[in-house]
Amino acid sequence: MEKLTVLITDDDKDIRDGIEIYLKNEGYNVLKAADGMEALKQLEENEVHLIILDIMMPNMDGITATFRIRAERNIPIIMLSAKAEETDKIHGLSVGADDYITKPFHPLELLARVKSQLRRYVQLGTYHGQSQTKVEVNGLSLDIDAKEVRLDGELVKLTPIEYKITELLLKNAGRVFSINEIYELVWNEEAYNAENVVAVHIRKIREKIEADPKNPRFLKVVWGIGYKIEK
């Protein structure tokens, strides 16, 4: 299998160099950038499989860079920030980040998150060993081999996490999943304060697949229980 490439974007050289050591020891290729503008240039010139992206940077911050990246690419983004407030975490996730870690962090924790995101990105569409490759519910279709979701034939651009949530609910249309179930199945870790994180991604999915996100046709909330895609 080809070596996977991780792009580290942070204005602190010591942080870039420190993360690089751990990633290279695990066999990853590493690219580095000091701000969002440099990160976009690296993406244009290289094949990158995951981005570690600081929020607070000069020239172009991580939020703006994520907007630009998500316009064209679905590769996983792990955001870094020195701020611990829940609002910053939600903001990062709402613009398209897949995970979030607060500084200071233990390098091994970041490494575990990198491995988890890359595993899902490279091996999308493998829940419970199900053999389905295509699913369609009222014009909303899932092609697991192509890793695509289409609405009435038109491609829907989803982030990897948005895709996994949509895949889970479409493949099990009609079944209600609790917030904790969604978090544990998609993020592959124990749910902790998962409600806001899942809700942000549900809202983003609705904005992409629903004509009227406030009156959804597909992705329904079952109050007090969780979410489902209507069968």
C-alpha positions as CSV (number, residue, x, y, z in Angstrom):
1,M,0.0,0.0,0.0
2,E,1.2,3.5,-0.8
3,K,2.5,5.7,2.0
4,L,-0.1,8.2,3.2
5,T,0.8,11.9,3.3
6,V,-0.2,14.2,6.2
7,L,0.0,18.0,5.9
8,I,0.8,19.8,9.2
9,T,-0.2,23.4,9.1
10,D,0.7,25.5,12.1
11,D,2.5,28.9,12.5
12,D,4.6,27.4,15.4
13,K,7.7,25.7,13.9
14,D,8.3,23.7,17.1
15,I,4.8,22.2,16.9
16,R,5.2,21.4,13.2
17,D,8.5,19.7,13.8
18,G,7.4,17.8,16.9
19,I,4.3,16.4,15.2
20,E,6.4,15.5,12.2
21,I,8.7,13.2,14.3
22,Y,5.8,11.1,15.5
23,L,4.1,10.9,12.1
24,K,7.4,9.9,10.4
25,N,8.0,7.2,13.0
26,E,4.7,5.7,12.1
27,G,5.6,5.6,8.4
28,Y,3.7,8.6,7.1
29,N,5.0,11.1,4.5
30,V,4.9,14.6,6.0
31,L,4.4,18.0,4.4
32,K,4.5,21.3,6.4
33,A,3.0,24.7,6.1
34,A,3.1,27.8,8.3
35,D,-0.3,29.2,7.4
36,G,-3.5,28.6,5.4
37,M,-2.0,30.1,2.2
38,E,1.0,27.7,2.3
39,A,-1.3,24.8,3.0
40,L,-3.5,25.5,-0.1
41,K,-0.3,25.7,-2.2
42,Q,0.9,22.3,-0.8
43,L,-2.5,20.8,-1.7
44,E,-2.2,22.0,-5.2
45,E,1.2,20.6,-5.7
46,N,1.0,17.3,-3.7
47,E,-1.4,14.4,-3.0
48,V,-2.4,14.8,0.6
49,H,-4.5,12.3,2.6
50,L,-5.1,14.2,5.8
51,I,-4.5,17.8,7.1
52,I,-3.7,18.9,10.6
53,L,-4.8,22.5,10.7
54,D,-4.3,25.2,13.4
55,I,-7.2,27.7,13.7
56,M,-5.2,30.8,14.7
57,M,-2.6,31.6,12.0
58,P,-1.4,34.7,10.2
59,N,-2.2,35.4,6.5
60,M,-5.0,32.8,6.4
61,D,-6.5,31.2,9.4
62,G,-7.6,27.6,9.7
63,I,-11.4,28.4,9.4
64,T,-10.9,30.3,6.1
65,A,-8.5,27.6,4.8
66,T,-11.1,24.9,5.7
67,F,-13.8,26.7,3.7
68,R,-11.4,26.9,0.7
69,I,-10.4,23.2,1.0
70,R,-13.9,21.9,1.4
71,A,-15.0,23.6,-1.8
72,E,-12.9,21.1,-3.7
73,R,-11.7,18.3,-1.4
74,N,-13.1,15.8,1.1
75,I,-9.9,14.8,2.8
76,P,-10.0,14.6,6.6
77,I,-9.2,17.7,8.5
78,I,-8.1,17.7,12.2
79,M,-8.2,21.2,13.7
80,L,-5.8,22.4,16.4
81,S,-6.6,25.3,18.7
82,A,-5.3,26.8,21.9
83,K,-8.9,27.6,22.9
84,A,-10.9,25.1,24.9
85,E,-14.3,26.7,24.6
86,E,-17.0,24.5,23.2
87,T,-18.0,27.3,20.7
88,D,-14.7,27.1,19.0
89,K,-15.0,23.3,18.6
90,I,-18.4,23.7,17.1
91,H,-17.3,26.4,14.8
92,G,-14.4,24.3,13.5
93,L,-16.7,21.3,12.9
94,S,-19.4,23.4,11.3
95,V,-17.1,24.6,8.5
96,G,-16.1,21.1,7.6
97,A,-13.4,19.8,10.1
98,D,-13.7,16.1,10.9
99,D,-12.1,16.2,14.4
100,Y,-10.7,18.8,16.9
101,I,-8.0,18.7,19.5
102,T,-7.1,21.4,22.0
103,K,-3.6,22.6,22.7
104,P,-1.7,21.5,24.7
105,F,-2.2,17.9,23.6
106,H,-0.3,14.6,23.9
107,P,1.3,13.6,20.6
108,L,0.1,10.1,21.0
109,E,-3.5,11.3,21.3
110,L,-3.1,13.3,18.0
111,L,-1.5,10.3,16.4
112,A,-4.4,8.0,17.4
113,R,-6.8,10.5,15.9
114,V,-4.8,10.7,12.7
115,K,-4.9,6.9,12.4
116,S,-8.6,6.8,13.0
117,Q,-9.4,9.4,10.4
118,L,-7.1,7.9,7.8
119,R,-8.6,4.4,8.4
120,R,-12.1,5.7,7.8
121,Y,-11.0,7.8,4.8
122,V,-9.2,4.9,3.1
123,Q,-11.7,2.2,4.0
124,L,-15.1,4.0,3.7
125,G,-18.2,1.9,3.4
126,T,-17.4,-1.1,5.6
127,Y,-20.0,-1.1,8.4
128,H,-20.8,-4.5,9.9
129,G,-19.5,-6.3,6.8
130,Q,-22.7,-5.6,4.9
131,S,-22.5,-6.5,1.3
132,Q,-24.7,-3.7,0.0
133,T,-23.0,-1.5,-2.6
134,K,-25.9,0.7,-3.7
135,V,-28.8,2.0,-1.7
136,E,-31.6,4.4,-2.7
137,V,-34.4,6.0,-0.7
138,N,-36.8,8.3,-2.6
139,G,-34.2,9.8,-4.9
140,L,-31.4,9.9,-2.3
141,S,-28.8,7.3,-3.3
142,L,-25.6,5.9,-1.9
143,D,-22.9,4.2,-4.0
144,I,-20.5,2.6,-1.5
145,D,-17.9,1.5,-4.1
146,A,-17.7,5.1,-5.5
147,K,-18.1,6.6,-2.0
148,E,-20.7,9.0,-3.4
149,V,-24.1,10.3,-2.3
150,R,-26.4,11.6,-5.0
151,L,-29.7,13.5,-4.8
152,D,-31.9,13.0,-7.8
153,G,-28.8,12.0,-9.8
154,E,-26.8,15.1,-8.7
155,L,-23.6,14.5,-6.7
156,V,-23.7,15.8,-3.1
157,K,-20.4,17.0,-1.8
158,L,-20.0,15.6,1.7
159,T,-17.0,15.6,4.1
160,P,-15.8,12.1,5.2
161,I,-17.7,12.4,8.5
162,E,-20.9,13.6,6.8
163,Y,-20.6,10.7,4.3
164,K,-20.2,8.2,7.1
165,I,-23.3,9.5,9.0
166,T,-25.3,9.5,5.7
167,E,-24.1,6.0,4.8
168,L,-25.0,4.7,8.3
169,L,-28.5,6.1,8.2
170,L,-29.2,5.3,4.5
171,K,-28.1,1.7,4.8
172,N,-30.4,1.3,7.8
173,A,-33.3,3.5,6.5
174,G,-36.2,3.6,8.9
175,R,-34.1,2.7,12.0
176,V,-33.6,5.3,14.6
177,F,-30.0,5.8,15.9
178,S,-29.4,7.6,19.1
179,I,-26.8,10.4,19.2
180,N,-24.4,8.2,21.1
181,E,-24.8,5.3,18.7
182,I,-24.1,7.6,15.7
183,Y,-21.0,9.0,17.4
184,E,-19.6,5.7,18.5
185,L,-20.2,4.0,15.0
186,V,-18.9,7.0,13.0
187,W,-16.1,8.3,15.2
188,N,-15.2,4.8,16.5
189,E,-14.7,6.0,20.0
190,E,-16.8,6.2,23.2
191,A,-19.4,9.0,23.1
192,Y,-18.6,11.9,25.4
193,N,-20.5,15.2,25.1
194,A,-21.5,14.0,21.6
195,E,-24.8,15.9,21.3
196,N,-23.4,19.1,19.9
197,V,-20.8,17.4,17.6
198,V,-23.4,15.1,16.0
199,A,-26.0,17.9,15.8
200,V,-23.6,20.1,13.8
201,H,-22.9,17.4,11.3
202,I,-26.6,16.6,11.0
203,R,-27.3,20.2,10.3
204,K,-24.6,20.4,7.6
205,I,-26.0,17.2,5.9
206,R,-29.5,18.6,5.9
207,E,-28.2,21.8,4.2
208,K,-26.8,19.7,1.4
209,I,-29.6,17.1,0.9
210,E,-32.8,18.9,1.9
211,A,-34.7,21.5,-0.1
212,D,-36.0,22.9,3.2
213,P,-33.6,21.9,6.0
214,K,-36.1,23.1,8.6
215,N,-38.7,20.8,7.2
216,P,-36.6,17.8,6.2
217,R,-37.8,15.2,3.7
218,F,-35.1,12.6,4.4
219,L,-33.2,13.2,7.6
220,K,-35.7,13.2,10.5
221,V,-35.3,13.8,14.2
222,V,-37.1,11.5,16.5
223,W,-37.4,13.6,19.6
224,G,-35.9,12.2,22.7
225,I,-34.4,9.2,20.8
226,G,-32.2,10.3,17.9
227,Y,-32.1,10.5,14.1
228,K,-33.2,8.4,11.1
229,I,-33.5,8.6,7.3
230,E,-37.2,8.1,6.4
231,K,-37.8,4.9,4.6
